[in-house]
Amino acid sequence: MDLDTNVGGADRLLRALGAVLLSIVAVRALTAGKRTSGLLAAVGAVGLGFNATTCFCGLNAALGIDTDDD
């Protein structure tokens, strides 16, 4: 599957930071017994982590937004 990159620079860094923060929130929520909040935070962390790792965001593609430096 060939995806054009549309995430780069500061946007990519912020998405990676958001993934780390949401991972922490997910772990803390799950250990506190808040299953729904923990799972939602985990899904968000996976999504942002995917965006930061692959440099592709489907929403950016749909809206025609390109923050890649190339």
WODA-V90235 format. One record per pair of residues at least 12 apart in sequence whose ideal C-beta (glycine too) atoms are under 8 Angstrom apart, sorted by the first residue. I is the first residue (numbers start at 1). J is the second residue. Records with the same first field share a line. If there is no record, write none. Layout:
I=J ; J
This chain:
3=54 ; 56
4=56 ; 61
5=54 ; 55 ; 56 ; 68 ; 70
6=55 ; 56 ; 57 ; 60 ; 61 ; 65 ; 66 ; 67 ; 68
7=51 ; 52 ; 55 ; 56 ; 57 ; 60 ; 67 ; 68
8=55 ; 67 ; 68 ; 69 ; 70
9=67 ; 68 ; 69
10=67
11=67
12=51 ; 52 ; 55 ; 67
13=52
15=48 ; 49 ; 51 ; 52
16=48 ; 49 ; 52
18=44 ; 45 ; 48
19=45 ; 46 ; 48 ; 49 ; 52
20=45
22=41 ; 42 ; 44 ; 45 ; 48
23=41 ; 42 ; 45
25=37 ; 38 ; 41
26=38 ; 39 ; 41 ; 42 ; 45
29=41
30=42
55=68
